[in-house]
Amino acid sequence: MAGSVTGIGTTFGLPNYHGQLWGLTPEETPLLSAIGGLTGGGQTDAVEFEWEQYDLRDPAQRTRTEGADAPTAEERVRDAVRNVVEIHQEQVAVSYTKQAATGQVATPQSAPYRGVGGEQPVTNELDWQVEQALKQVALDVNFSMINGKYANPASNASPRKMRGLLEAITTNKVSKATSTVTGLSSATDTITETATALADNDKIVFTSTGDATNIVAGRVYYVVAKATNTFKVASTQGGAPITLGTSTSNIDYIKPWTTTLTTTHIDELIQQAWDNGGLSEQRTATIIVNSTQKRAVTKAYAEAGAKVIYIDPSRTMGGVAVDTVVTDFGRFNIMMDRAVPRDALIVASLNMLRPVLLSIPGKGVFFEEPLAKTGSADKVQLYGEIGLEYGMEKAHAAYRGLAV
């Protein structure tokens, strides 16, 4: 049985990886790693889990007169918020020959037949493959925690899907997109949109890709070959159209804002979350962005003059290195995460977030186990069910449709 990560425990008699899941690639999965490091994660005994939220009344000068009877009782109402755990499962299979031939390296197959000095760095192929599968699962979980579209089907005919942070935020979500279009279809390399308002070279960001292939939600694409009722997209301006395949519906896109991000825009978003009870714990108040918006944030505060971005190597959040910025609402962490869409900026109260895992009896919460032998190969599977608890959604805030 493989045991690819040094120091793993053997709880339940199987290698369990939940700690390694959010500690494995903190640079690649910042949100998952930070909230896992801050809380240690939570455990559920059902595929759907819930937590409570409540509101206190607005404060006022509610004075009483001397000798008066007690005022009429007031009841504070709690309500439940729910999410689901989604299944992450990977198989690793490595042939006996591949495991044995540790000294075999690729050599030139044609002249000049020159070898390269050195040796194969991987001496245990199965362990190495398991570790890569773990990293891939961590990337997928981190992506879902930001972008996940909620689904809790009534049967096993389709998978459960966790609600990610961008979908969870409703109260303080602000769209800056110049246009939003939903429900389109595609065939081959062409997307159909009746009387499309797009023009060649326009930038668009898909928020949903349906069954289309070769495009990823959250990335920037360029319009090419625009016609009256159709258009195509390329990964570069004026580039070759991407083959999308057939998708009958559910292709959605936004055309981003063209206005430059300023500190006023950032502070306005932060204020919405602050006014609604979030970001009170300054240590965990965090702006989460991708590379595009990180540059925009840096530029905005640099041009503001009085505001400063701090790069402090000792500043970490749950083990993840972060920069900080001084805003009108205090000092905020800045966390870069590749899973955040290019047009998005998230302000999160990280103290309210935690991963929640379902414990499988006798096995654990994220584990590796051998599969049945069917030939001359060792086969194992990685299995875990994980969801996101995001606390009070109005304690967070998000922009969509920012300039890209």
C-alpha positions as CSV (number, residue, x, y, z in Angstrom):
1,M,0.0,0.0,0.0
2,A,1.3,3.4,-0.9
3,G,2.1,6.0,1.7
4,S,3.3,9.0,-0.2
5,V,3.4,11.8,2.3
6,T,5.9,11.7,5.2
7,G,4.3,11.6,8.6
8,I,0.8,10.4,7.6
9,G,-1.2,8.8,10.4
10,T,-2.8,5.4,10.0
11,T,-6.1,6.2,11.7
12,F,-8.8,3.6,11.0
13,G,-6.0,1.4,9.6
14,L,-5.8,3.4,6.4
15,P,-3.6,6.3,5.3
16,N,-5.7,9.4,6.0
17,Y,-4.9,12.6,4.2
18,H,-7.3,15.3,5.4
19,G,-4.5,17.3,7.1
20,Q,-2.3,16.9,4.1
21,L,-5.2,17.9,1.8
22,W,-5.0,21.5,2.9
23,G,-1.3,21.4,3.9
24,L,0.0,19.8,0.7
25,T,0.0,22.8,-1.7
26,P,-0.6,26.0,0.2
27,E,0.8,28.1,-2.7
28,E,-1.7,26.4,-5.1
29,T,-4.7,26.1,-2.9
30,P,-4.6,29.2,-0.6
31,L,-8.2,29.4,0.5
32,L,-8.5,25.7,1.3
33,S,-5.1,25.7,3.1
34,A,-5.8,28.9,5.1
35,I,-9.2,27.9,6.4
36,G,-8.1,24.3,7.0
37,G,-5.1,25.6,8.9
38,L,-7.1,28.1,10.9
39,T,-9.9,25.7,12.0
40,G,-8.6,22.2,11.5
41,G,-11.8,21.5,9.6
42,G,-15.1,20.1,10.8
43,Q,-16.9,16.8,10.6
44,T,-20.4,15.9,9.6
45,D,-22.4,12.6,9.8
46,A,-24.7,13.5,6.9
47,V,-24.2,14.5,3.3
48,E,-26.1,17.8,4.0
49,F,-25.0,19.9,6.9
50,E,-26.2,23.1,8.4
51,W,-25.2,25.9,10.7
52,E,-27.2,28.7,12.4
53,Q,-27.2,32.4,11.9
54,Y,-29.1,35.2,13.6
55,D,-29.4,39.0,13.8
56,L,-29.6,41.2,16.8
57,R,-31.8,44.3,16.6
58,D,-30.3,47.7,15.7
59,P,-29.0,49.5,18.7
60,A,-31.0,52.5,20.0
61,Q,-31.3,54.6,23.3
62,R,-34.0,52.3,24.8
63,T,-34.5,53.8,28.2
64,R,-37.1,52.7,30.8
65,T,-38.9,54.7,33.4
66,E,-38.4,54.1,37.1
67,G,-40.8,51.5,38.5
68,A,-42.2,50.5,35.1
69,D,-43.1,46.9,34.3
70,A,-40.7,44.8,32.3
71,P,-41.0,45.6,28.6
72,T,-42.7,43.1,26.2
73,A,-40.5,40.2,25.5
74,E,-38.7,40.1,22.2
75,E,-37.5,37.0,20.4
76,R,-34.4,36.8,18.3
77,V,-35.0,34.5,15.3
78,R,-32.4,32.0,14.2
79,D,-32.3,30.5,10.7
80,A,-30.4,27.6,9.3
81,V,-27.9,27.7,6.4
82,R,-27.1,24.5,4.5
83,N,-24.5,23.1,2.2
84,V,-23.5,19.6,1.0
85,V,-20.4,17.6,0.9
86,E,-19.3,16.6,-2.6
87,I,-17.5,13.4,-3.5
88,H,-13.8,13.6,-4.6
89,Q,-12.5,10.2,-5.8
90,E,-9.4,9.4,-7.8
91,Q,-7.9,6.1,-8.9
92,V,-4.1,5.5,-9.2
93,A,-2.9,2.4,-11.1
94,V,0.8,1.6,-11.8
95,S,2.0,-1.5,-13.6
96,Y,4.5,-3.8,-12.0
97,T,7.0,-3.1,-14.7
98,K,6.7,0.7,-14.2
99,Q,7.3,0.3,-10.5
100,A,10.4,-2.0,-11.1
101,A,12.1,-0.1,-13.9
102,T,13.3,2.8,-11.8
103,G,16.5,3.1,-13.7
104,Q,14.9,3.4,-17.1
105,V,15.1,6.9,-18.6
106,A,14.1,8.3,-22.0
107,T,17.0,8.6,-24.5
108,P,17.2,10.2,-27.9
109,Q,15.4,8.1,-30.5
110,S,17.2,9.6,-33.4
111,A,20.6,11.1,-34.2
112,P,22.5,12.6,-32.5
113,Y,22.4,9.8,-29.9
114,R,23.6,11.8,-27.0
115,G,22.7,10.9,-23.5
116,V,22.1,13.2,-20.6
117,G,23.8,12.7,-17.2
118,G,21.7,12.1,-14.1
119,E,19.3,9.6,-12.8
120,Q,15.5,9.1,-12.3
121,P,14.4,11.2,-9.4
122,V,11.3,9.1,-8.7
123,T,12.2,5.8,-7.0
124,N,8.7,4.8,-6.0
125,E,6.3,5.4,-8.9
126,L,3.1,4.4,-7.0
127,D,3.8,6.8,-4.1
128,W,4.6,9.6,-6.5
129,Q,1.4,9.1,-8.5
130,V,-0.6,9.0,-5.3
131,E,0.9,12.3,-4.2
132,Q,0.1,13.9,-7.5
133,A,-3.5,12.7,-7.3
134,L,-3.7,14.2,-3.8
135,K,-2.5,17.5,-5.2
136,Q,-5.1,17.4,-7.9
137,V,-7.9,16.7,-5.4
138,A,-6.8,19.7,-3.3
139,L,-6.9,21.9,-6.4
140,D,-10.4,20.7,-7.3
141,V,-11.7,21.2,-3.7
142,N,-10.2,24.7,-3.6
143,F,-11.8,25.5,-6.9
144,S,-15.2,24.3,-5.7
145,M,-15.0,26.3,-2.5
146,I,-14.8,29.5,-4.6
147,N,-16.7,28.6,-7.7
148,G,-19.0,25.7,-6.7
149,K,-22.6,25.7,-8.1
150,Y,-24.9,24.1,-5.5
151,A,-26.7,20.9,-6.3
152,N,-28.4,18.5,-3.9
153,P,-30.1,15.9,-6.1
154,A,-32.9,13.7,-4.9
155,S,-31.1,10.5,-6.2
156,N,-27.6,9.2,-6.9
157,A,-28.2,9.7,-10.7
158,S,-26.2,13.0,-10.5
159,P,-23.5,14.2,-8.1
160,R,-23.9,16.5,-5.1
161,K,-22.1,19.8,-5.5
162,M,-21.1,22.3,-2.7
163,R,-22.1,25.9,-2.8
164,G,-18.9,27.9,-3.3
165,L,-18.2,31.3,-1.8
166,L,-19.1,33.3,-4.9
167,E,-22.5,31.7,-5.2
168,A,-23.1,31.9,-1.4
169,I,-22.6,35.7,-1.3
170,T,-25.9,37.3,-2.3
171,T,-26.3,40.4,0.0
172,N,-23.1,42.1,-0.8
173,K,-22.5,40.9,-4.4
174,V,-22.0,43.7,-6.9
175,S,-21.8,43.2,-10.6
176,K,-19.7,45.7,-12.6
177,A,-20.2,43.9,-15.9
178,T,-21.4,46.0,-18.8
179,S,-23.6,43.1,-19.9
180,T,-24.6,39.6,-18.7
181,V,-25.9,36.9,-21.1
182,T,-27.2,33.4,-20.0
183,G,-28.5,30.2,-21.6
184,L,-26.5,30.1,-24.8
185,S,-25.6,27.0,-26.8
186,S,-22.6,25.9,-28.9
187,A,-21.7,23.6,-31.7
188,T,-18.2,22.9,-33.0
189,D,-16.5,26.2,-32.5
190,T,-19.5,28.5,-32.6
191,I,-21.7,30.0,-29.9
192,T,-25.2,31.1,-30.9
193,E,-26.6,34.3,-29.5
194,T,-29.4,36.0,-31.3
195,A,-28.5,39.6,-32.3
196,T,-25.4,39.5,-30.3
197,A,-24.0,42.9,-29.2
198,L,-20.4,41.6,-29.1
199,A,-17.7,42.8,-31.5
200,D,-14.5,41.1,-32.6
201,N,-11.7,41.5,-30.0
202,D,-14.1,42.1,-27.1
203,K,-13.1,40.4,-23.9
204,I,-15.6,38.1,-22.2
205,V,-15.5,35.9,-19.2
206,F,-17.6,32.7,-19.0
207,T,-19.4,32.3,-15.7
208,S,-20.8,28.9,-16.8
209,T,-19.6,26.6,-19.6
210,G,-22.4,24.0,-19.7
211,D,-21.2,20.9,-21.6
212,A,-18.8,22.9,-23.8
213,T,-15.2,21.8,-23.8
214,N,-11.8,23.6,-23.9
215,I,-13.1,26.7,-22.2
216,V,-12.9,27.4,-18.4
217,A,-15.2,29.5,-16.4
218,G,-13.5,32.6,-14.9
219,R,-10.8,33.0,-17.6
220,V,-10.6,35.7,-20.2
221,Y,-11.4,35.0,-23.9
222,Y,-11.5,37.1,-27.0
223,V,-14.4,37.3,-29.5
224,V,-13.5,36.4,-33.1
225,A,-15.5,35.7,-36.2
226,K,-18.5,37.6,-34.9
227,A,-21.7,37.4,-37.1
228,T,-25.2,38.6,-36.6
229,N,-26.4,35.7,-34.4
230,T,-23.1,33.9,-33.6
231,F,-19.6,34.4,-32.4
232,K,-16.5,32.4,-31.7
233,V,-13.8,32.8,-29.0
234,A,-10.1,32.6,-28.9
235,S,-7.6,32.5,-26.1
236,T,-5.7,35.4,-27.6
237,Q,-6.8,38.5,-29.4
238,G,-7.4,37.6,-33.1
239,G,-6.3,34.0,-32.4
240,A,-7.7,30.8,-33.8
241,P,-11.3,29.8,-32.7
242,I,-11.4,27.3,-29.9
243,T,-13.3,24.0,-30.6
244,L,-16.1,24.0,-28.1
245,G,-18.1,21.0,-29.0
246,T,-21.9,20.8,-28.5
247,S,-23.6,22.3,-25.5
248,T,-27.4,22.6,-25.6
249,S,-27.6,25.3,-23.0
250,N,-26.1,26.8,-19.8
251,I,-23.3,28.8,-21.5
252,D,-23.2,32.1,-19.7
253,Y,-20.8,35.0,-20.0
254,I,-20.2,38.6,-18.9
255,K,-18.6,41.4,-20.7
256,P,-16.4,43.1,-18.1
257,W,-16.2,46.6,-16.9
258,T,-13.6,48.9,-18.5
259,T,-13.3,51.3,-15.6
260,T,-10.0,51.2,-13.6
261,L,-10.3,49.9,-10.1
262,T,-9.7,52.5,-7.4
263,T,-9.4,52.4,-3.6
264,T,-12.9,53.9,-3.4
265,H,-14.3,50.9,-5.2
266,I,-12.5,48.5,-2.8
267,D,-13.5,50.5,0.3
268,E,-17.2,50.6,-0.8
269,L,-17.2,46.8,-1.1
270,I,-15.5,46.3,2.3
271,Q,-18.0,48.7,3.8
272,Q,-21.0,46.6,2.7
273,A,-19.6,43.6,4.5
274,W,-18.6,45.6,7.5
275,D,-22.0,47.3,7.8
276,N,-23.6,43.8,7.7
277,G,-21.6,42.5,10.6
278,G,-18.6,41.0,8.9
279,L,-14.8,41.7,9.0
280,S,-14.9,42.4,12.7
281,E,-11.9,40.1,13.3
282,Q,-9.1,42.1,11.6
283,R,-6.6,39.3,11.7
284,T,-8.7,37.2,9.3
285,A,-10.3,40.0,7.1
286,T,-9.0,39.1,3.7
287,I,-9.2,40.3,0.1
288,I,-9.0,37.3,-2.2
289,V,-8.0,37.9,-5.8
290,N,-6.3,36.4,-8.9
291,S,-3.3,37.9,-10.7
292,T,-5.3,40.4,-12.7
293,Q,-7.1,42.0,-9.8
294,K,-4.0,41.7,-7.6
295,R,-2.2,44.1,-10.0
296,A,-5.3,46.3,-10.0
297,V,-5.4,46.5,-6.2
298,T,-1.7,47.2,-6.0
299,K,-1.9,49.9,-8.6
300,A,-5.0,51.5,-6.9
301,Y,-3.3,51.8,-3.5
302,A,0.0,52.9,-4.9
303,E,-1.8,55.7,-6.8
304,A,-3.8,56.6,-3.6
305,G,-0.5,57.8,-2.1
306,A,-1.5,57.6,1.6
307,K,-2.3,54.0,1.5
308,V,0.4,51.4,1.7
309,I,0.7,47.7,0.8
310,Y,2.9,45.8,3.2
311,I,4.9,42.7,2.2
312,D,5.8,40.9,5.4
313,P,7.3,37.4,5.1
314,S,6.2,36.6,8.6
315,R,2.6,37.4,7.9
316,T,0.6,34.2,7.4
317,M,-3.0,33.1,7.5
318,G,-3.5,29.5,8.5
319,G,0.1,28.9,7.2
320,V,-0.5,30.7,3.9
321,A,1.7,33.8,3.2
322,V,-0.2,37.0,2.6
323,D,0.4,40.6,1.9
324,T,-1.5,43.3,3.8
325,V,-3.0,46.6,2.9
326,V,-4.3,49.5,5.0
327,T,-7.9,50.4,4.1
328,D,-10.4,52.8,5.6
329,F,-11.6,49.8,7.6
330,G,-8.3,48.6,9.0
331,R,-5.5,46.3,7.8
332,F,-6.6,43.6,5.4
333,N,-4.8,40.5,4.2
334,I,-4.4,40.1,0.4
335,M,-4.5,36.5,-0.7
336,M,-3.8,35.5,-4.3
337,D,-5.7,32.4,-5.5
338,R,-5.7,31.2,-9.1
339,A,-9.2,29.7,-8.7
340,V,-10.8,33.2,-8.3
341,P,-12.2,34.3,-11.7
342,R,-10.3,37.0,-13.5
343,D,-13.1,39.5,-13.2
344,A,-13.8,38.9,-9.4
345,L,-12.6,40.3,-6.1
346,I,-13.8,38.7,-2.9
347,V,-13.7,40.2,0.6
348,A,-14.0,37.4,3.1
349,S,-14.2,37.0,6.9
350,L,-12.0,33.9,7.0
351,N,-12.8,33.2,10.6
352,M,-16.3,32.2,9.5
353,L,-15.1,29.6,6.9
354,R,-14.1,26.0,7.4
355,P,-14.0,22.8,5.4
356,V,-16.4,20.1,6.6
357,L,-15.8,16.4,5.9
358,L,-17.9,13.3,6.1
359,S,-16.4,10.5,8.1
360,I,-16.7,7.1,6.4
361,P,-17.1,4.3,9.1
362,G,-13.9,2.4,9.6
363,K,-12.0,4.4,7.0
364,G,-11.8,8.1,7.9
365,V,-12.5,11.4,6.2
366,F,-10.1,11.4,3.3
367,F,-8.3,8.1,2.8
368,E,-6.4,5.8,0.4
369,E,-7.3,2.2,0.0
370,P,-6.3,-0.6,-2.3
371,L,-8.6,-1.8,-5.1
372,A,-9.1,-5.3,-6.3
373,K,-6.5,-6.9,-8.4
374,T,-7.4,-7.2,-12.1
375,G,-4.0,-7.6,-13.7
376,S,-0.3,-6.9,-13.3
377,A,-0.7,-3.5,-11.6
378,D,-1.2,-2.0,-8.2
379,K,-4.4,0.0,-7.9
380,V,-5.5,2.3,-5.1
381,Q,-8.3,4.9,-4.8
382,L,-8.4,8.2,-2.9
383,Y,-11.8,9.0,-1.5
384,G,-13.3,11.8,0.5
385,E,-16.4,13.9,0.8
386,I,-16.0,17.6,1.6
387,G,-18.0,20.8,1.7
388,L,-17.7,24.4,2.7
389,E,-19.2,26.1,5.8
390,Y,-19.2,29.8,5.1
391,G,-20.9,31.3,8.1
392,M,-23.0,34.3,7.6
393,E,-23.0,35.1,3.9
394,K,-23.5,38.8,4.4
395,A,-20.3,38.9,6.4
396,H,-18.5,38.5,3.0
397,A,-18.7,40.6,-0.2
398,A,-17.7,40.2,-3.9
399,Y,-17.3,42.1,-7.1
400,R,-18.0,40.4,-10.5
401,G,-17.3,41.9,-13.9
402,L,-14.3,44.0,-13.0
403,A,-12.0,45.1,-15.8
404,V,-9.7,42.4,-17.1
